[in-house]
Amino acid sequence: MIFEQVINGVMLGMVYALIAVGYSLVFGILRLLNMAHGAIYAFGAHMALFAVAMNWGLPAAFIFAIITTGVLEMLMDTVILAPLRAKNAPNITCLISVIGVSYIIQNMLMIVFDSTKKTFPQLFNFGNIELFGVTITSSQAAMFLIALVFLVILTLIVNCTKIGLAMRAARENPKAANLMGIDVRRVVTFTFFLSGMCAAVAGVLVSGYYQMVYSTMGTEAGLKGFSAAVLGGIGVLYGSVVGGVIVGVAEA
């Protein structure tokens, strides 16, 4: 029984890890807590629901949610945060601004999609899997594997690509990175896009697992993801994964 709950917690924890990574990516470069991340997560789930309602199919809905959510994060940075950084606004001003953005997004979702809980199709249903005497549903296994693959891709981007090197340089010393020819503003924008993608993937996976979407779904998930990020060391990607798994197991 205990082992079964640990397995369930690890499956769920990988999704929390995705949310936590979104927090860590932004904090790692800007030292800013993106408290709109939970609302972004709910936005991604609703974009997938919209695509499903348009009969685009689940793969297309997944891609649509990832792109639109990433673009929304980029717009939030370009329209709101970048002008504040240009004026050397204190971090508390940026924090209050993103909190305001989270309420705007949440209320816009209520206006457009209403505030009721809506049915979301199950993403995977291929029967059950037996692992060491524990029954794992195909939805759990697929959620774990997709989250794991996405986290591995993110790690490779950050550690093994030129843009990842630019992200790490901007995190260590933005002024020195600018002097070395790195466009820090573009790097920050790309980081927000990756953060939005993390939120969208997590939102779609959780919606497909629980088969439910609603406008305030990001409030609790965002707090759990934030807790996981802090627990694992916010700003550290692998720490976010460890924190997410711990929070998932503790919840289970």
Buried (B, 14 or more C-beta within 10 A) or exposed (E): EEEBEBBBBBBBBBBBBBBBBBBBBBBBBBEBBBBBBBBBBBBBBBBBBBBBEEEBEBEBBBBBBBBBBBEBBBBBBBEBBBEBBEEEBEEEEBBEBBBEBBEEBBEBBBEEBEEEEBEBEBBBEEEEEEEEEBEBBBBBBBBBEBBBEBBEEBBEBBEEEEBBBBBBBBBEEBEEBBEEEBEBBEBBBBBBBBBBBBBBBBBBBBBBBEEBBBBBBBBEBBEBBBBBBBBBBBBBBBBBBBBBBBBBBEEB
